[in-house]
Amino acid sequence: MELGERLLKDDLENRTGARASIISRRGFIGAAATTGVAGLFSPGFVPISGEGSATAAAQIVHPTTTEEVTPFKVDVPQAALNDLKKRLANARWPERETVGDWSQGVPLQKAQALIAYWRDKYDWRRFEARLNAFPQYRTQIDGVGIHFIHVRSPHQNALPIILTHGWPGSVVEFMEVIGPLSDPTRYGGRAEDAFHVVVPSLPGFGFSDKPVETGWDVNRIARAWATLMPRLSYERWVAQGGDWGAGVTHALAHQRPPGLIAAHVNWQFVFPEKLPENPTPAEQRAIEGASRFANDWSGYFREQATRPQTIGYALADSAAGQALWIYEKFQAWTDNHGNPEDELSTDAMLDDISLYWFTDTAASSARIYWENTRAGKAGASGGRIELPMAASVFPHEIFVPPKAWAEALWPNLFYWNELDRGGHFAAFEQPKLFTDELRNAFRSRRA
């Protein structure tokens, strides 16, 4: 069977049941192309809080928003932490896997070790205080309250940048890079490389609202970001993203809203419309990466793209299930030696997992797959982009396209660098390399 036929074999079907094309509707490429202080608060800060019965007290409620940019702090109710511990203590386990590796999913021993650590050792309040050390805000855009971290640089002439996460990521991914990007001289950098940093939570993720209507695909999210940046008084800015954040950033690059001067992605959607008949070694590796995902790694994608509500029930009810649904991706997509802990600390992974759990966003975050698949925004090619584009290529990305493919679609490609380590969660895994990449990439755009 030819490679192209193999890639098509497992494609998602569109709403009419017709076979999808490799670029516009396929299961893998859907993920590719478009696949994140307890205590007293200062006046004006609105914490998340729970009210009412014991059950209600274990829930968190976002404060209402207007177009005004309102300061925000996180305070997860203690009842929610107590509820989590009870659920983890009462987890019911399946039998052990029948293989000696991760090919059937998270091995039972690894799963039980993670859940025991979450139950007995993990400290959410530590993370909550760390998150609250950043200036956070909420504002309403297109009917949805958007949460974001916003750190203004102390350096004159800093370049505003918006960093967009994906799934199963969150603002957690960028917490190690915000300081070095916004205040480089404190971290051994140069003042002239400073950024004003904006890190929003996608709609339906984290402390942003959950949309109550359909239509929130990457194009609509991009338009929301194009509203957010001038609302923060930024007239000239750049964008960056990975995973679904790369999809949003590609969409921004197509829309070219006023003020956006350039973009950078650490996942590049530059597959050619027609695959080469005689691929080079680099092209072959990219094609094999896409094929591997389509044939072995895309089960989660198919479920979330077709039945996000159904998987949402299971993950909203089972803390262990939510944790392991995400933990598996940290193993599969990071540059590790077999275990996710080789690349990310257990606490760091649980920071992200806990954010999904306490905000009850399993279903609402999964819908980004459903929305973009049905909107036809699921493809490995972002098409031709005229906006100046930059890319950092990390070797353990789901697929790694050759530079020639980017040059064919991005006539204004101004930066391309292939690194020797790092994976899908670039800022999370390699914060120093990621910081250096953004400094180097945008240096020529500051004039």
N, C-alpha and C positions, 0 to 999 in steps of 0.2 A: 504494500500500500504506500502511495506517495505521501511525503511529509504533510503536504497541505491537506490531503484527505484525512490523515490521522488527526490533525489539529481540528478539522471540522467535525469529526466523529461525535464528540461529546458536547457540541454547542448547545447553549440554551435555545429554546424556541421562543419566537416572539408571541405577541398576544393572539394572533390569528392562527398560531400553530405552524407557520411557515418556517423552514430551516433558515437559521440566521447566517449571515456572512461572517467570514473569519475576522474581519476588522470591526464591523459595526455592532455585532450582537453576541459574540461568543462568550462563553462562560468565563474563561480565563481573562480574556482581554477586557471583559467588563470590569473586573477588579483592577486590571492594569491601567486602563486608559483613563478612567476618570478617577481603569486599574490602571491625643489626657482628651489661728491662735485662739485656740480655745480661750474662753474667759471673757474679759471686758472688752468693749469696743468703743472707739471714739464716736462722738456724736455724728450722726449722718450716715453711719455704716449700718446696713441692714443685714443681719445674719439669716441664714437658713434656719428654720425652726419647725418643730412639730407641735401639734396641739391635740387636745381631746383625749380619746381612749388610749389604752396601752398600744393597740394596733396603730392608731393614728400617730402616736408619739414616736413610733419607729420609722415614720416617713419624713421626708424633707420637702419643704414647699419653697419654691422660688418666689421672691418678692416680685410684685407687678412692676412693669416698666413703662416708660414713655420714651419719647425721642431724646429726652434729657439723659446725659451720661451720668449715671449714679454710682457712687462708690459702693463696693460690695465686699463682704467678708464671708467666710465659710464657718459654720458652726453646726456640725452634724449632731443631732440629739443623742444623748447618752443611751436613750432607749434603743436607738438604731444599732449602736455598738453592742449592746447586750443581746439584742435579737440576732445579730450576726453570730456571736459566739454560740448561742443556743443552736442555731442552724448547723454550724460547723461541727458541733459536738454530736449532733444527731444525724450526720450524713450517712446515707446508706450506700454501700459500695458494691459494684459488680465483681464478678470473679476476675482473677488475673488474666491478662492477655495471653494468647497462645504462641507468641513470638518473643524473641529476645531483644527487640529494638522498639522504635517508635512507629513502626509501619502500620499498626492498628490504632494509633493515637497515643495519648499520654500513658505510659506504663503505670500500673497500679501502685507500685512502690513510690514512684516519683509523685504521683497524685496525692497519696496519703501524707507524704513528707511535707508537701506544700501546704496542704490544708491544716496540718498540725502546727506548722509555723504561723500561719495566719491566725489560728485560734489562740495560740499560747504565747507568741513572742512579738508578733507585729504590733506596732504602735501607730494607730491612725492619728492620734493627737500630735505626734511628732511631725507627721507629714502635713497635717492641717496648719500647724504653726508655720511651717516652711512656706506653704502656699500663700498664707495670709501675710507673709513678709513682703510679697510683691503687691504693688498697687493693682487692684482688680476693680472692674466696673461691669455694669450691665446697661444696655440701651436697646430700645425697640427699633427694629428695622423690618419693614415689610410685614408687620404684624407679629413678629417673633422677638422675644427678648434674647439678646445675644450677650453672652458673658465673654470677657476678654481681660487678659493681663496687658497693662500698658506701662512701660518703663521708658521715660524720657531720659535721654543721655544728658550728662552734665556738660558735654563738649559742644562747642559751637559748631554749626554746619554739619551736625550728625544727619545721616540719611535715614529717613523713615522706612521701615520694612514691616510687612505683615507676613507672619509665619503660620502656615496652615497644616494641621495634623490630619491623620486619616483614621481608619479602623484597623486594629483595636487600640489605636493610640489616643492621645489626649494632650492637653497642655503640659502634662507631666513630661512628655518627650523633650520639651525645650527648656526645662527649668535650669539645667546646667549651662546653657549657652546664653541665657538672657543677660547675665552680668557681664561676661566677657564681650558680648556684642555691644551693649549699651555703654559700658565704661571700660574700654580696653586698657587704659593706662593702669588700672588696678590689677590687671591680669597679664602684664608684660607686653601689651600691645601699644599701638600708636593712636593718639587722639584723632588723627585724620581718618581712621577706619571706624569711627563710632557710628552706631545706629540708634535711632529711636525705635523701640521694639514693641510691636503689637502682636499678641498671640490670642486669637479668638478660639472659643469652643464652637465646633460646627453645630448647626441647628440639630437638636435631638441628642446631643452629646453633652456630658458634663453638666455644667451649670447654666448652659443655654436652655431656652424653652424647647419643648417638644412640639413640632408643628402639628396642628390639628387638621390640616388639609394636605392634599397631595400637591406635588409640583416642585418640591425642594430638591432639584437636581443641581449639578455642579454649576450650571449657568446662573441659576437663581442665587446660589450662594455667592458666586463671583460678583453679581450685582450688589448683593448686600455688603460685601467687602469694599466695593467701589463707593458705597454710601458711607461706610464707617470711617474710612481714612480721611476724607475731607471734613467729616463731622468732628474729627480730632484735630482739625486745622492743618492737615498736611496737604500741600498743593503739589508736591513732587515726591514720589515714593516708588518702592520696588516691592516685589512679591516673591515668596518662596514656599515650596511645598513638597511633600512626599506622600505616597499612597493616594488616598482620596484628596489630600492636600495638593498633590501634583495635578490631579484632575481639575481642581478649582483654579490652580495657577495657570494651567493651559487655557482654561476658559477665560480667565482674566486677560491672558495674552491675546486671545482672539477678539475680545470685546474692546480692548485698549481704551479703558475709561480715562477721562482727563486726569492727568497727574501721574499715571503709571508709566514709568520710563524704561523698565526692564524687568525680567523675571529670571528666577533660578529654580531648577528642580533637581531632586536627587533620585527621581524615577522619570525616565524619558519615554514619552509615548510617540515614537518615531518609526514604528513598523511601516515598511512600504506597503502600498495597496496590493501589490503583487509580489509574492515572495520570490527571490532569485532562484532560477533553476539550478545554478551551480554556485552555491553559497561559498563565500570565503570561510576560513576557520572561525573568525569572529562572528560572522552572520550565522553560521551553523550553531554556535553556542547560544546565541540569542533565540534562535528558533527552537532549540532543544529545551531551553528554559521555559518558553511558553508552552511547549508540548508537555513537559513534566507537570507544570501547574494544571493544565487542562485535564490530564489523565490521572493525576494522583492527589493534587493539593487543593482542588477546587470544591470539595464537598461543602464546606462552610459557606462558600460564595453562592452556590446553587440554592442552598436553603434560604439564605438571607435575601437573595434576589427574587425568590418565588414565594416564600411563605414566612416573611419576617415576623408576623404576628404569632404564628405557631411556635417558632423557636423562642420567641420572647416570653411565652408563658413558662417554659421550662427553665430558662435562665433567670427570670425574675423570681421564681420560687426557690431555686436551688443555688445557694451561694457557692457550693462546691462546683456545681455545673458551670456557673458563670466564670469562676476562676480558671477552670481547666479548658474551657472554650477559648480563652485568651492565651493561657500559658502555652498551649500547643503551638500557637503562632510565634511566640517568642523563641521556641525551639526550632521551628522550621525556617524562620526568616532572618535569624541573626547569624553573625559570623562566629559560630561557636564550634567546639570540638565534640559535639554530641549532646551536650546539655545546655539549656539556656543560661544557667548560672555561670557558664564560662564567659559570657559576654555582659550579662546584666545581673545586678545583685537581686537577691530574693526580695529585699525591701523595696527596691525600685519597681520591680514587676508588680508587687502587691499594692504599691501606691496607685498604679494605673488600674489594676483590677478593682481595688476598693472604690475608686472614683466611679467606675461603672456600676458597682453594686449599690452604693449609697444613693446614687442619683436615679437608680432604677431605669437605666437607659438601654437595656439589652434590645428591646423591640424598636425603640425610636432610633437607635444608632444603626440597627440592621436595615432600616428602611432606605438608607442611602443607596444600598445595592438595588432594591426594588425600584426606586425612583429612576435611577440612571439607566437601568436595563430597559425599562419601559419607555424612557425618553430617547432611546437610541444613542445614549452617551457612553455606551460601553464598548470601547474599542482600543486596540493597541496603538492606533495612530491618532494623534491629535490634529492631524492635517497640517497644512502649511500655515506658519505663523510668521508674521512680518515684524512683530515686536522684537527688539533685541533680547536674545535668550542666552542663558548660561546653564551649565550642567556640571555636577560632580557625580562621578560614576563609582559606586561602591561595589566591590567584587561579589558580595553575596546577596545582591539584589535578586529578586525573583527572575528577572531576565535582564541581561546587560547588552544593550544595543551598541553596534559599532558607530564611531563618529561619523562615518560616511552617510549613514541613514539620517542622522541629525542635520548634517550639512545639506541634504537634499530637501528637507522640509523647513529648515530654519535658515533662511538666507542671511539673517543678521545674527548668527551664532558668534558670540564674542568671547566665550570662555568654555573650555572643555577640559576636564582633568579626570583621569582614571587613577583611583587610589589603590593601595595594596591591602587594605583591610576595612572591615565594616560591612554592614548589611542593610536590610530594608528599613530599619529604625535608625537612620544615620545619626541624627542629633542625640538620640538616647544612648546609642552604643558608643559613639566616638565624638563626644562633645568638643574636644579640642580640635580634631580634624575638621569637623563640621564648621566650627567658628572660623578657622583659618580659610576654609573654602569660601565662605561668604565674604570675608574681608578681601581675599584675593580676587574673587569674581567681580565684585562691584566697585573695585578701586577705580576702574576706568570710566565708571558711570557717574562719578561724583562731580565732575567739572560742570 
